[in-house]
Amino acid sequence: MTAVHFSKDHEYLRAEGDVAVIGVSDYAQAQLGDIVFVELPAIGKHVKKGEALAVIESVKAASEVYSPVSGEVVAVNDDLASAPATVNEDPMSKGWLVKLRLADAGELASLMDQSAYDAFVKTL
């Protein structure tokens, strides 16, 4: 199984070769509440680690999603335009947001693995 990495901003990243699948963690979607809209970046956009990558709007608030790594957007989850609640229902699989071609695979080392993320969430 492919390792999943997490940021302190509650994004997850699943590396598939030189492409990273990025979305928000189950914890993040639960905190957001019912998601009603997702704004995704344009394919071809270059982002740096920590920059805003997408916006998720819920019944509670709008929240920016930050890129856990640097790279180029190579795909977006177009299904979320008509079904944004997929992020609530299945955030770690069908609710992915963006696929980035990694600019520096070394940035993965700054992210948490599942057990470290689980421990981090317990402190919140």
Secondary structure, DSSP 8 states (H G I E B T S, - for coil): ---EEE-TTSEEEEEETTEEEEEE-HHHHHHH-SEEEEE---TT-EE-TTSEEEEEEESS-EEEEE-SS-EEEEEE-GGGGT-TTHHHH-TTTTT--EEEEES-GGGGGGSB-HHHHHHHHHT-
